Amino acid sequence: MRLSVLAAVSLLAVAAAGCTNETLDSFDKVDVDISKVSSKTSYQLSPSIVSKLASMKIDRSSPIMLRIFKEEGRLELWKADRTNRFQLVRNYKICAWSGKLGPKMKEGDRQAPEGFYPLSRANMNPNSSYFLAINTGFPNTYDRANKASGTNLMIHGACSSSGCYSMTDEQMLEIFAFARDVFDGGQKSVQLQAFPFRMTAENMARHRDNPNIEFWKMLKVGYDHFEVTKRPPEVNVCEGKYIFNQQAEKPFSPAGACPAMSTPGALETALASYNKTYATAYAKAMSKYAGTVWIEPSEAQRKAIVADQRKGRELAYAPTGNSLDAGKLMTEREIAEQKRKAEEAERRKVEAAERAVREAEEAKNKAAADFAA
């Protein structure tokens, strides 16, 4: 089976050396007055965006791809240029996402999905209670093979989340317009890639002790393929695992054994170069983070650092902040000291309770003795 996504990968064999995972420093602002938009489903992209696309040699109806990075609170919109390589076009600040880093496993766990999700026109909801929405399609083939459950996991407006990725209404207006234009232009499926963080050597080393690390290593393969080719990877599932850009003579069975597979030669060469550079960076990062542990913040801790953003807004407006600002890197010594203090505080609490019981019993006995006298 030949992979259309890799039709021109031979031209990219040397691209790996030039790939970077730089974190952007700023977010794109959506300059639109919602009150002046007569039809949210017919909203047209602004002249400035259309001009930007033209300068990047990107056609308005060319394919798009979405990438989410939970830890940064970031949603990126990528679009194919005339060489069919995807370029970053828009970079949005996610207003709210619930739970912590890690995949969604069951209904009600408040986790936002992580993985690779194909979005079709049917996933778009123009009549959402949250302004506009695009259903992530959770659970996907991988999720179902791993018995994950959940419903109505969306990218939507209103800046309020319970397992979703929530944007501002202005952002959602623009994202919806991008998606509508590409579906009108013939794109059948838009790939959503949802990651806990950028799968850089430094981030993988920093999160090495997280219980989700093996799942994230699997996602990283798809992340790497995009970094090398700048094309969304072809995604399959077998043995309950994601499989990326693999050629196989037999079909993939999500829960069944994987068929004999092979990676296209040019891609394999590019990945080898990419992984060699990564291995060097990872060793350096492991040295940097030796003896430390990243303390992942709770949703409440993330909300606390952006509490002022809710002032003057409706109660439903609930930005959650990002994990980088609320999390903390601690040494093993600091963690041990923190644990010691917590145990000491708990011991004192127990002793105080026991002392109160003894004093109450003594007072009761004294009162009884005084009464008998």
VOBA-1610 file (N, C-alpha, C; in pm, whole numbers, padded with zeros to 5 digits, always signed):
BEGIN
Met+00085-00120+00000Met+00000+00000+00000Met+00088+00124+00000Arg+00070+00209-00099Arg+00148+00331-00107Arg+00079+00440-00027Leu+00156+00529+00033Leu+00102+00635+00116Leu+00103+00766+00040Ser-00015+00823+00015Ser-00021+00949-00059Ser+00051+01061+00014Val+00049+01056+00146Val+00111+01162+00223Val+00262+01167+00202Leu+00318+01056+00154Leu+00462+01049+00135Leu+00501+01046-00012Ala+00413+01089-00098Ala+00437+01081-00241Ala+00564+01152-00283Ala+00597+01261-00212Ala+00716+01337-00249Ala+00819+01337-00138Val+00816+01236-00050Val+00905+01237+00066Val+01051+01227+00027Ser+01078+01174-00093Ser+01218+01164-00137Ser+01283+01300-00145Leu+01203+01404-00164Leu+01258+01539-00170Leu+01292+01593-00033Leu+01249+01521+00071Leu+01263+01573+00207Leu+01365+01494+00289Ala+01441+01410+00226Ala+01533+01323+00300Ala+01634+01400+00383Val+01668+01519+00340Val+01766+01598+00415Val+01699+01702+00502Ala+01567+01702+00507Ala+01497+01807+00581Ala+01512+01797+00730Ala+01540+01675+00781Ala+01542+01655+00926Ala+01640+01746+00996Ala+01754+01769+00935Ala+01857+01850+01000Ala+01810+01992+01024Gly+01714+02037+00944Gly+01669+02176+00958Gly+01544+02190+01041Cys+01486+02078+01090Cys+01363+02085+01169Cys+01392+02137+01308Thr+01306+02220+01359Thr+01321+02270+01495Thr+01191+02253+01569Asn+01197+02261+01701Asn+01079+02250+01786Asn+01065+02376+01870Glu+01096+02488+01812Glu+01095+02612+01889Glu+00955+02647+01939Thr+00948+02691+02061Thr+00823+02739+02117Thr+00805+02885+02077Leu+00689+02914+02022Leu+00663+03051+01981Leu+00643+03140+02103Asp+00676+03267+02089Asp+00671+03357+02204Asp+00539+03434+02214Ser+00460+03434+02109Ser+00339+03515+02112Ser+00223+03440+02047Phe+00103+03492+02072Phe-00018+03433+02015Phe-00078+03530+01913Asp-00151+03473+01817Asp-00220+03557+01720Asp-00348+03611+01780Lys-00375+03737+01755Lys-00497+03801+01805Lys-00601+03800+01694Val-00721+03759+01726Val-00830+03760+01630Val-00899+03895+01640Asp-00883+03974+01537Asp-00936+04111+01538Asp-01073+04114+01471Val-01175+04082+01550Val-01312+04081+01497Val-01409+04121+01606Asp-01510+04196+01571Asp-01616+04237+01663Asp-01735+04145+01640Ile-01755+04051+01734Ile-01862+03952+01720Ile-01998+04017+01700Ser-02020+04131+01767Ser-02151+04197+01760Ser-02184+04245+01619Lys-02082+04256+01535Lys-02103+04306+01398Lys-02105+04192+01295Val-02095+04068+01343Val-02099+03952+01253Val-02244+03907+01238Ser-02298+03919+01120Ser-02439+03887+01098Ser-02466+03737+01093Ser-02369+03659+01044Ser-02386+03514+01036Ser-02255+03446+01073Lys-02254+03380+01186Lys-02129+03320+01233Lys-02080+03207+01143Thr-02171+03138+01074Thr-02130+03028+00987Thr-02084+03077+00849Ser-02114+03202+00816Ser-02074+03256+00686Ser-01960+03357+00697Tyr-01906+03370+00817Tyr-01798+03467+00840Tyr-01681+03438+00746Gln-01629+03544+00682Gln-01518+03531+00590Gln-01387+03573+00657Leu-01282+03499+00628Leu-01151+03533+00683Leu-01114+03676+00648Ser-01048+03742+00741Ser-01016+03884+00724Ser-00920+03907+00607Pro-00923+04026+00549Pro-00829+04058+00440Pro-00683+04039+00479Ser-00650+04065+00605Ser-00511+04050+00649Ser-00468+03904+00645Ile-00559+03811+00681Ile-00527+03669+00676Ile-00516+03622+00531Val-00608+03666+00448Val-00604+03629+00306Val-00474+03678+00243Ser-00430+03799+00280Ser-00305+03854+00229Ser-00186+03773+00279Lys-00192+03732+00406Lys-00084+03651+00463Lys-00072+03518+00390Leu-00185+03455+00362Leu-00183+03329+00290Leu-00120+03346+00152Ala-00155+03453+00084Ala-00101+03478-00050Ala+00051+03495-00044Ser+00099+03565+00058Ser+00243+03589+00072Ser+00319+03459+00102Met+00249+03362+00160Met+00309+03233+00194Met+00289+03129+00083Lys+00229+03175-00030Lys+00199+03086-00142Lys+00107+02972-00099Ile+00004+03012-00024Ile-00095+02917+00026Ile-00231+02956-00029Asp-00298+02861-00093Asp-00432+02888-00146Asp-00535+02882-00034Arg-00637+02961-00047Arg-00739+02971+00059Arg-00807+02838+00089Ser-00826+02756-00012Ser-00897+02629+00008Ser-00802+02511+00030Ser-00671+02537+00043Ser-00577+02426+00062Ser-00596+02361+00198Pro-00556+02234+00214Pro-00580+02159+00338Pro-00522+02226+00463Ile-00588+02202+00576Ile-00540+02249+00706Ile-00516+02130+00799Met-00445+02154+00906Met-00422+02058+01013Met-00418+02136+01144Leu-00468+02077+01251Leu-00467+02142+01382Leu-00372+02068+01475Arg-00295+02145+01555Arg-00209+02086+01659Arg-00236+02156+01791Ile-00255+02075+01894Ile-00280+02127+02029Ile-00165+02086+02121Phe-00121+02180+02203Phe-00021+02152+02307Phe-00081+02197+02441Lys-00124+02102+02520Lys-00191+02132+02647Lys-00105+02217+02739Glu+00019+02173+02761Glu+00103+02236+02861Glu+00118+02386+02835Glu+00134+02424+02710Glu+00146+02565+02673Glu+00011+02633+02661Gly-00098+02554+02652Gly-00228+02612+02627Gly-00233+02674+02489Arg-00200+02595+02387Arg-00181+02649+02252Arg-00248+02560+02147Leu-00316+02624+02053Leu-00373+02554+01938Leu-00315+02617+01812Glu-00249+02535+01731Glu-00188+02583+01607Glu-00270+02539+01487Leu-00283+02627+01388Leu-00349+02593+01263Leu-00244+02597+01152Trp-00222+02482+01089Trp-00126+02468+00980Trp-00201+02452+00849Lys-00139+02500+00740Lys-00206+02495+00610Lys-00105+02459+00501Ala-00148+02378+00405Ala-00059+02331+00299Ala-00030+02440+00198Asp+00099+02456+00165Asp+00135+02550+00059Asp+00130+02477-00075Arg+00177+02542-00181Arg+00165+02483-00315Arg+00260+02367-00340Thr+00353+02343-00247Thr+00439+02224-00257Thr+00384+02111-00171Asn+00268+02135-00110Asn+00201+02040-00021Asn+00276+02019+00110Arg+00361+02113+00148Arg+00419+02113+00282Arg+00336+02208+00367Phe+00313+02170+00492Phe+00227+02250+00579Phe+00310+02357+00649Gln+00253+02477+00653Gln+00316+02589+00722Gln+00225+02639+00833Leu+00285+02688+00940Leu+00207+02741+01052Leu+00147+02875+01011Val+00014+02881+01016Val-00058+03001+00973Val-00114+03080+01091Arg-00173+03009+01189Arg-00232+03077+01304Arg-00192+03003+01432Asn-00176+03081+01537Asn-00125+03031+01664Asn-00213+03088+01776Tyr-00307+03008+01826Tyr-00408+03058+01920Tyr-00377+03017+02065Lys-00413+03103+02156Lys-00406+03072+02299Lys-00535+03002+02338Ile-00525+02879+02387Ile-00644+02807+02434Ile-00694+02875+02560Cys-00822+02905+02563Cys-00878+02977+02677Cys-00898+02885+02798Ala-00942+02761+02773Ala-00967+02670+02885Ala-00956+02524+02841Trp-00888+02445+02922Trp-00890+02299+02907Trp-00886+02239+03046Ser-00956+02129+03065Ser-00973+02076+03200Ser-00884+01955+03226Gly-00875+01920+03353Gly-00796+01804+03393Gly-00648+01836+03400Lys-00566+01734+03378Lys-00420+01748+03380Lys-00363+01690+03250Leu-00234+01692+03235Leu-00172+01628+03120Leu-00202+01479+03124Gly-00224+01421+03006Gly-00256+01278+03000Gly-00382+01254+02920Pro-00401+01133+02868Pro-00516+01103+02781Pro-00648+01095+02857Lys-00755+01106+02782Lys-00887+01083+02840Lys-00911+00933+02841Met-00961+00879+02953Met-00981+00735+02965Met-01128+00697+02984Lys-01205+00782+03054Lys-01344+00743+03078Lys-01432+00866+03093Glu-01558+00846+03069Glu-01658+00952+03084Glu-01652+01010+03224Gly-01647+01143+03234Gly-01650+01209+03364Gly-01515+01233+03427Asp-01404+01192+03361Asp-01272+01214+03424Asp-01218+01356+03400Arg-01292+01436+03327Arg-01259+01577+03298Arg-01131+01592+03215Gln-01078+01484+03163Gln-00958+01492+03082Gln-00993+01532+02939Ala-00910+01618+02881Ala-00922+01653+02740Ala-00841+01552+02659Pro-00891+01508+02544Pro-00826+01401+02468Pro-00684+01435+02423Glu-00603+01331+02409Glu-00471+01340+02348Glu-00462+01229+02244Gly-00407+01259+02128Gly-00396+01160+02023Gly-00416+01222+01886Phe-00448+01137+01788Phe-00464+01179+01649Phe-00609+01155+01607Tyr-00677+01262+01568Tyr-00820+01255+01541Tyr-00854+01311+01403Pro-00920+01230+01318Pro-00964+01280+01187Pro-01097+01353+01199Leu-01102+01476+01150Leu-01223+01558+01159Leu-01284+01573+01019Ser-01411+01547+01008Ser-01481+01565+00881Ser-01581+01679+00894Arg-01646+01712+00786Arg-01748+01818+00792Arg-01857+01783+00893Ala-01883+01654+00910Ala-01987+01611+01004Ala-01952+01645+01148Asn-01823+01669+01177Asn-01781+01704+01312Asn-01809+01850+01347Met-01844+01930+01247Met-01869+02072+01271Met-02011+02095+01320Asn-02024+02172+01426Asn-02156+02201+01484Asn-02181+02351+01487Pro-02256+02401+01390Pro-02285+02545+01386Pro-02388+02589+01489Asn-02456+02492+01552Asn-02563+02524+01647Asn-02525+02491+01790Ser-02397+02492+01820Ser-02350+02458+01954Ser-02399+02557+02059Ser-02421+02507+02180Ser-02454+02594+02293Ser-02335+02678+02334Tyr-02217+02642+02280Tyr-02093+02713+02311Tyr-02045+02790+02188Phe-02138+02864+02127Phe-02116+02950+02011Phe-02098+02869+01883Leu-01980+02809+01863Leu-01954+02719+01752Leu-01869+02604+01807Ala-01876+02487+01744Ala-01799+02375+01796Ala-01754+02282+01683Ile-01644+02215+01706Ile-01596+02108+01620Ile-01570+01987+01709Asn-01643+01880+01687Asn-01627+01759+01768Asn-01493+01694+01737Thr-01417+01657+01839Thr-01286+01595+01817Thr-01297+01453+01762Gly-01415+01393+01775Gly-01431+01256+01730Gly-01389+01153+01833Phe-01363+01197+01956Phe-01331+01104+02063Phe-01457+01024+02099Pro-01444+00891+02116Pro-01324+00809+02106Pro-01295+00771+01960Asn-01167+00777+01922Asn-01127+00736+01788Asn-01096+00585+01788Thr-01038+00538+01679Thr-01009+00395+01668Thr-00916+00346+01779Tyr-00811+00425+01807Tyr-00718+00388+01914Tyr-00790+00387+02049Asp-00868+00490+02077Asp-00938+00499+02206Asp-01030+00379+02227Arg-01105+00344+02122Arg-01198+00232+02135Arg-01124+00100+02155Ala-01011+00085+02088Ala-00932-00038+02105Ala-00878-00051+02246Asn-00867+00062+02315Asn-00815+00063+02453Asn-00924+00089+02556Lys-01050+00068+02514Lys-01166+00074+02603Lys-01186+00212+02667Ala-01140+00318+02602Ala-01163+00454+02653Ala-01305+00496+02617Ser-01366+00575+02705Ser-01505+00617+02682Ser-01522+00766+02709Gly-01620+00824+02645Gly-01648+00966+02662Gly-01729+01016+02544Thr-01802+01123+02564Thr-01886+01178+02457Thr-01875+01330+02453Asn-01902+01384+02336Asn-01910+01529+02317Asn-01784+01603+02360Leu-01670+01553+02319Leu-01543+01619+02346Leu-01514+01713+02230Met-01517+01840+02256Met-01518+01941+02150Met-01401+02039+02155Ile-01382+02106+02043Ile-01314+02235+02040Ile-01428+02334+02020His-01449+02422+02116His-01566+02511+02107His-01536+02648+02166Gly-01632+02737+02155Gly-01617+02872+02207Gly-01658+02880+02353Ala-01681+03000+02401Ala-01735+03029+02535Ala-01634+03025+02648Cys-01513+02978+02624Cys-01408+02975+02727Cys-01454+02907+02855Ser-01505+02786+02842Ser-01546+02708+02957Ser-01534+02561+02920Ser-01462+02482+03001Ser-01434+02345+02958Ser-01459+02242+03067Ser-01510+02127+03022Ser-01521+02010+03109Ser-01483+01889+03026Gly-01354+01883+02991Gly-01306+01776+02906Gly-01284+01819+02762Cys-01310+01946+02734Cys-01296+01997+02597Cys-01179+02095+02588Tyr-01157+02143+02467Tyr-01064+02253+02442Tyr-01148+02374+02405Ser-01150+02471+02494Ser-01240+02585+02475Ser-01163+02710+02437Met-01213+02776+02333Met-01152+02898+02282Met-01243+03016+02312Thr-01199+03136+02276Thr-01290+03250+02281Thr-01382+03239+02159Asp-01493+03308+02162Asp-01584+03305+02048Asp-01518+03361+01923Glu-01436+03464+01940Glu-01367+03525+01825Glu-01273+03424+01760Gln-01197+03352+01842Gln-01106+03251+01788Gln-01184+03141+01715Met-01294+03098+01778Met-01372+02988+01720Met-01434+03030+01587Leu-01471+03155+01576Leu-01527+03208+01452Leu-01426+03190+01339Glu-01301+03220+01367Glu-01196+03212+01266Glu-01161+03067+01234Ile-01145+02984+01337Ile-01113+02842+01316Ile-01222+02774+01234Phe-01347+02804+01267Phe-01461+02746+01196Phe-01458+02787+01049Ala-01424+02913+01022Ala-01418+02963+00884Ala-01308+02893+00806Phe-01191+02872+00870Phe-01083+02800+00805Phe-01129+02660+00765Ala-01193+02590+00859Ala-01238+02453+00834Ala-01347+02450+00726Arg-01442+02541+00734Arg-01548+02545+00633Arg-01491+02564+00493Asp-01394+02654+00479Asp-01336+02682+00348Asp-01266+02560+00289Val-01196+02483+00373Val-01124+02367+00318Val-01219+02253+00285Phe-01325+02236+00363Phe-01423+02135+00328Phe-01495+02174+00200Asp-01525+02303+00185Asp-01585+02351+00060Asp-01489+02330-00057Gly-01359+02336-00028Gly-01258+02318-00131Gly-01226+02173-00163Gly-01288+02080-00091Gly-01271+01939-00124Gly-01195+01855-00023Gln-01138+01916+00083Gln-01068+01835+00182Gln-01170+01749+00257Lys-01145+01619+00262Lys-01240+01528+00326Lys-01217+01515+00476Ser-01090+01526+00518Ser-01059+01505+00659Ser-00948+01600+00704Val-00968+01662+00819Val-00869+01749+00880Val-00810+01675+01000Gln-00679+01662+01003Gln-00617+01591+01115Gln-00599+01683+01234Leu-00647+01638+01350Leu-00622+01705+01478Leu-00518+01623+01553Gln-00407+01687+01587Gln-00304+01625+01668Gln-00306+01692+01805Ala-00339+01617+01909Ala-00348+01673+02044Ala-00239+01612+02130Phe-00144+01696+02173Phe-00029+01651+02251Phe-00030+01712+02391Pro+00033+01646+02487Pro+00046+01707+02620Pro+00141+01826+02619Phe+00243+01819+02532Phe+00345+01923+02520Phe+00422+01897+02391Arg+00509+01988+02351Arg+00594+01963+02235Arg+00688+01848+02270Met+00698+01753+02179Met+00775+01633+02210Met+00924+01654+02183Thr+00978+01758+02244Thr+01120+01787+02232Thr+01197+01701+02332Ala+01328+01690+02311Ala+01412+01613+02402Ala+01402+01667+02544Glu+01401+01800+02557Glu+01397+01860+02690Glu+01265+01829+02760Asn+01154+01841+02687Asn+01024+01813+02749Asn+01007+01665+02784Met+01055+01577+02698Met+01044+01434+02726Met+01129+01399+02848Ala+01244+01461+02863Ala+01328+01436+02980Ala+01263+01492+03106Arg+01205+01610+03095Arg+01142+01674+03212Arg+01024+01593+03262His+00952+01528+03171His+00833+01451+03210His+00861+01300+03218Arg+00986+01261+03227Arg+01023+01119+03221Arg+00959+01036+03331Asp+00926+01096+03446Asp+00869+01022+03559Asp+00717+01018+03557Asn+00654+01084+03459Asn+00508+01086+03453Asn+00456+00946+03417Pro+00350+00899+03481Pro+00297+00765+03451Pro+00247+00749+03308Asn+00228+00860+03235Asn+00181+00853+03097Asn+00295+00850+02996Ile+00419+00840+03041Ile+00533+00858+02951Ile+00536+00757+02836Glu+00496+00632+02859Glu+00498+00533+02751Glu+00396+00568+02644Phe+00279+00617+02684Phe+00178+00662+02588Phe+00232+00780+02508Trp+00300+00871+02576Trp+00354+00989+02508Trp+00465+00952+02412Lys+00545+00852+02446Lys+00650+00806+02354Lys+00588+00756+02224Met+00472+00693+02235Met+00402+00645+02115Met+00353+00763+02031Leu+00296+00864+02095Leu+00252+00983+02022Leu+00369+01054+01956Lys+00484+01049+02023Lys+00602+01120+01973Lys+00643+01071+01834Val+00617+00944+01803Val+00652+00891+01671Val+00577+00969+01564Gly+00447+00991+01584Gly+00369+01069+01489Gly+00412+01214+01485Tyr+00446+01268+01603Tyr+00497+01405+01612Tyr+00625+01418+01529Asp+00716+01324+01544Asp+00843+01327+01471Asp+00821+01319+01320His+00729+01234+01278His+00703+01221+01135His+00657+01354+01076Phe+00574+01427+01149Phe+00532+01557+01098Phe+00648+01656+01097Glu+00730+01653+01200Glu+00845+01744+01206Glu+00939+01722+01087Val+00953+01597+01046Val+01043+01564+00935Val+00982+01598+00799Thr+00854+01562+00779Thr+00793+01576+00647Thr+00713+01704+00629Lys+00669+01763+00740Lys+00575+01875+00740Lys+00447+01840+00663Arg+00408+01712+00677Arg+00281+01663+00625Arg+00215+01579+00735Pro+00084+01587+00752Pro+00018+01503+00853Pro+00046+01356+00825Pro+00086+01279+00924Pro+00115+01138+00901Pro-00012+01058+00873Glu+00003+00951+00797Glu-00108+00858+00781Glu-00113+00773+00907Val-00231+00764+00968Val-00244+00701+01100Val-00326+00572+01089Asn-00273+00466+01149Asn-00346+00340+01163Asn-00331+00291+01306Val-00406+00189+01339Val-00401+00131+01474Val-00399-00021+01462Cys-00305-00085+01534Cys-00304-00230+01546Cys-00241-00266+01680Glu-00281-00379+01733Glu-00236-00421+01866Glu-00260-00312+01971Gly-00365-00233+01949Gly-00398-00125+02043Gly-00297-00013+02045Lys-00219+00005+01936Lys-00115+00107+01931Lys-00132+00192+01804Tyr-00092+00319+01815Tyr-00086+00403+01696Tyr+00028+00357+01607Ile+00004+00357+01476Ile+00105+00324+01376Ile+00106+00438+01273Phe+00225+00486+01238Phe+00233+00603+01151Phe+00311+00573+01022Asn+00253+00614+00910Asn+00320+00609+00779Asn+00384+00474+00748Gln+00308+00369+00774Gln+00360+00235+00748Gln+00294+00173+00625Gln+00376+00112+00540Gln+00327+00039+00424Gln+00301-00105+00466Ala+00186-00157+00428Ala+00151-00295+00465Ala+00064-00356+00356Glu+00084-00485+00330Glu+00006-00553+00227Glu-00131-00594+00280Lys-00140-00617+00412Lys-00266-00659+00472Lys-00325-00543+00552Pro-00457-00545+00573Pro-00521-00436+00647Pro-00483-00435+00795Phe-00498-00318+00856Phe-00471-00303+00999Phe-00596-00336+01079Ser-00577-00410+01186Ser-00686-00443+01278Ser-00655-00378+01413Pro-00739-00284+01459Pro-00709-00209+01581Pro-00669-00293+01701Ala-00740-00403+01723Ala-00709-00487+01839Ala-00630-00611+01801Gly-00615-00635+01671Gly-00546-00755+01624Gly-00397-00733+01606Ala-00329-00840+01568Ala-00185-00833+01547Ala-00152-00741+01431Cys-00041-00670+01442Cys+00002-00582+01333Cys+00050-00666+01215Pro+00017-00627+01091Pro+00068-00698+00975Pro+00216-00665+00954Ala+00280-00735+00863Ala+00418-00699+00827Ala+00417-00557+00772Met+00507-00472+00822Met+00507-00330+00784Met+00646-00285+00747Ser+00652-00176+00673Ser+00781-00115+00641Ser+00764+00036+00628Thr+00872+00108+00661Thr+00874+00253+00649Thr+00937+00289+00515Pro+00874+00380+00437Pro+00936+00421+00310Pro+01080+00463+00331Gly+01167+00421+00240Gly+01310+00439+00257Gly+01355+00582+00283Ala+01303+00678+00204Ala+01345+00817+00221Ala+01305+00869+00358Leu+01187+00830+00404Leu+01141+00873+00536Leu+01228+00810+00645Glu+01261+00684+00628Glu+01344+00615+00727Glu+01481+00682+00740Thr+01537+00724+00626Thr+01666+00793+00627Thr+01656+00926+00700Ala+01548+01002+00669Ala+01529+01132+00733Ala+01508+01118+00882Leu+01432+01014+00922Leu+01408+00992+01064Leu+01535+00951+01137Ala+01620+00875+01072Ala+01745+00833+01135Ala+01830+00955+01170Ser+01837+01050+01078Ser+01912+01173+01104Ser+01848+01254+01216Tyr+01716+01263+01210Tyr+01640+01336+01312Tyr+01661+01275+01451Asn+01652+01142+01457Asn+01664+01073+01586Asn+01806+01078+01643Lys+01905+01085+01555Lys+02043+01098+01602Lys+02061+01232+01673Thr+02007+01337+01613Thr+02015+01469+01676Thr+01936+01471+01807Tyr+01819+01405+01805Tyr+01735+01399+01924Tyr+01806+01326+02039Ala+01872+01216+02009Ala+01940+01137+02113Ala+02046+01220+02184Thr+02118+01300+02108Thr+02220+01387+02168Thr+02155+01490+02259Ala+02045+01550+02211Ala+01974+01651+02290Ala+01912+01590+02415Tyr+01862+01466+02404Tyr+01799+01401+02519Tyr+01902+01370+02628Ala+02018+01324+02588Ala+02124+01296+02686Ala+02162+01424+02761Lys+02169+01534+02689Lys+02202+01662+02750Lys+02091+01705+02847Ala+01964+01684+02805Ala+01851+01722+02890Ala+01844+01635+03015Met+01874+01508+03002Met+01872+01418+03118Met+01976+01461+03220Ser+02089+01508+03171Ser+02192+01558+03262Ser+02144+01684+03333Lys+02074+01769+03259Lys+02022+01893+03314Lys+01918+01867+03423Tyr+01831+01767+03401Tyr+01721+01743+03493Tyr+01749+01631+03594Ala+01871+01582+03598Ala+01906+01477+03694Ala+01875+01523+03836Gly+01809+01437+03912Gly+01778+01470+04052Gly+01660+01562+04071Thr+01584+01589+03962Thr+01467+01677+03973Thr+01341+01605+03927Val+01228+01657+03969Val+01098+01602+03930Val+01007+01719+03896Trp+00935+01708+03783Trp+00840+01811+03745Trp+00708+01783+03817Ile+00662+01880+03895Ile+00536+01866+03968Ile+00425+01926+03883Glu+00343+01840+03825Glu+00235+01884+03737Glu+00124+01950+03819Pro+00081+02072+03782Pro-00021+02140+03860Pro-00160+02082+03837Ser-00246+02101+03933Ser-00386+02060+03917Ser-00458+02168+03837Glu-00578+02137+03793Glu-00659+02236+03721Glu-00686+02357+03810Ala-00711+02333+03938Ala-00738+02442+04031Ala-00617+02535+04044Gln-00498+02477+04045Gln-00377+02558+04055Gln-00358+02642+03929Arg-00393+02584+03814Arg-00383+02661+03690Arg-00483+02776+03689Lys-00604+02747+03735Lys-00707+02851+03738Lys-00669+02966+03830Ala-00601+02933+03939Ala-00567+03036+04039Ala-00478+03145+03981Ile-00390+03108+03889Ile-00296+03207+03838Ile-00357+03298+03732Val-00478+03265+03686Val-00544+03352+03589Val-00681+03398+03641Ala-00698+03394+03773Ala-00827+03429+03834Ala-00871+03571+03799Asp-00773+03661+03784Asp-00808+03801+03755Asp-00872+03817+03618Gln-00850+03721+03528Gln-00910+03730+03395Gln-01061+03712+03397Arg-01114+03658+03505Arg-01258+03634+03515Arg-01335+03756+03562Lys-01263+03854+03616Lys-01329+03972+03673Lys-01410+04046+03567Gly-01535+04075+03602Gly-01621+04148+03511Gly-01682+04062+03402Arg-01658+03933+03405Arg-01711+03842+03304Arg-01827+03760+03360Glu-01896+03689+03271Glu-02000+03598+03315Glu-01936+03483+03391Leu-02011+03420+03481Leu-01959+03313+03563Leu-01911+03195+03479Ala-01975+03175+03362Ala-01938+03062+03276Ala-01801+03079+03214Tyr-01752+03202+03207Tyr-01621+03228+03149Tyr-01515+03181+03247Ala-01437+03079+03208Ala-01348+03016+03306Ala-01213+02979+03245Pro-01127+03077+03218Pro-00993+03044+03167Pro-00916+02961+03269Thr-00831+02872+03220Thr-00762+02780+03311Thr-00611+02801+03321Gly-00554+02889+03239Gly-00410+02908+03247Gly-00334+02787+03193Asn-00201+02795+03193Asn-00124+02683+03140Asn-00040+02616+03248Ser+00005+02496+03215Ser+00079+02416+03313Ser+00220+02468+03337Leu+00277+02533+03236Leu+00414+02583+03251Leu+00421+02690+03359Asp+00320+02777+03363Asp+00319+02883+03463Asp+00286+02832+03602Ala+00202+02728+03611Ala+00155+02680+03741Ala+00237+02563+03795Gly+00311+02494+03708Gly+00388+02379+03753Gly+00516+02420+03822Lys+00590+02320+03868Lys+00711+02349+03943Lys+00812+02236+03926Leu+00938+02274+03905Leu+01046+02177+03898Leu+01113+02172+04035Met+01114+02057+04097Met+01168+02044+04232Met+01277+01938+04236Thr+01373+01958+04325Thr+01477+01857+04345Thr+01422+01749+04436Glu+01485+01633+04433Glu+01442+01524+04519Glu+01455+01562+04667Arg+01555+01645+04697Arg+01573+01691+04834Arg+01458+01781+04877Glu+01416+01871+04785Glu+01303+01960+04815Glu+01175+01881+04835Ile+01157+01778+04754Ile+01037+01695+04766Ile+01037+01620+04898Ala+01154+01567+04935Ala+01165+01494+05062Ala+01138+01588+05179Glu+01188+01712+05171Glu+01166+01809+05278Glu+01019+01847+05286Gln+00957+01865+05169Gln+00814+01897+05165Gln+00732+01783+05225Lys+00771+01659+05193Lys+00701+01543+05248Lys+00720+01537+05399Arg+00843+01566+05446Arg+00870+01564+05589Arg+00784+01666+05662Lys+00773+01786+05605Lys+00692+01891+05668Lys+00545+01853+05670Ala+00499+01791+05561Ala+00359+01749+05556Ala+00331+01641+05660Glu+00425+01547+05672Glu+00409+01440+05771Glu+00414+01496+05912Glu+00502+01596+05934Glu+00512+01660+06065Glu+00384+01734+06099Ala+00328+01802+06001Ala+00203+01874+06023Ala+00090+01777+06055Glu+00088+01664+05984Glu-00015+01563+06008Glu+00003+01502+06147Arg+00129+01477+06187Arg+00155+01421+06320Arg+00106+01516+06429Arg+00134+01644+06413Arg+00090+01743+06511Arg-00063+01752+06516Lys-00124+01738+06401Lys-00270+01741+06395Lys-00329+01623+06473Val-00269+01504+06454Val-00316+01384+06524Val-00293+01399+06675Glu-00174+01448+06711Glu-00142+01466+06853Glu-00237+01565+06917Ala-00271+01674+06845Ala-00363+01774+06899Ala-00501+01714+06921Ala-00544+01630+06826Ala-00675+01566+06839Ala-00676+01470+06957Glu-00568+01393+06971Glu-00559+01299+07083Glu-00554+01373+07216Arg-00481+01486+07219Arg-00473+01565+07340Arg-00609+01623+07377Ala-00683+01665+07278Ala-00816+01720+07303Ala-00908+01614+07362Val-00896+01491+07312Val-00978+01381+07363Val-00942+01351+07509Arg-00810+01348+07537Arg-00765+01321+07674Arg-00813+01430+07769Glu-00800+01555+07727Glu-00841+01667+07813Glu-00991+01665+07838Ala-01066+01628+07735Ala-01211+01619+07752Ala-01248+01507+07848Glu-01176+01394+07838Glu-01201+01281+07926Glu-01164+01317+08070Glu-01050+01386+08087Glu-01006+01427+08220Glu-01107+01525+08281Ala-01157+01617+08201Ala-01255+01714+08251Ala-01384+01643+08291Lys-01422+01543+08213Lys-01543+01467+08244Lys-01527+01391+08374Asn-01409+01327+08393Asn-01382+01250+08515Asn-01378+01342+08637Lys-01318+01460+08620Lys-01309+01555+08731Lys-01447+01603+08771Ala-01529+01631+08670Ala-01665+01676+08699Ala-01744+01568+08774Ala-01723+01442+08734Ala-01793+01332+08800Ala-01745+01318+08945Ala-01612+01333+08967Ala-01557+01322+09103Ala-01608+01435+09191Asp-01613+01558+09135Asp-01662+01672+09213Asp-01808+01652+09251Phe-01884+01594+09157Phe-02027+01572+09186Phe-02045+01468+09296Ala-01959+01363+09295Ala-01971+01257+09396Ala-01930+01308+09535Ala-01835+01401+09537Ala-01792+01455+09665Ala-01902+01543+09723
//
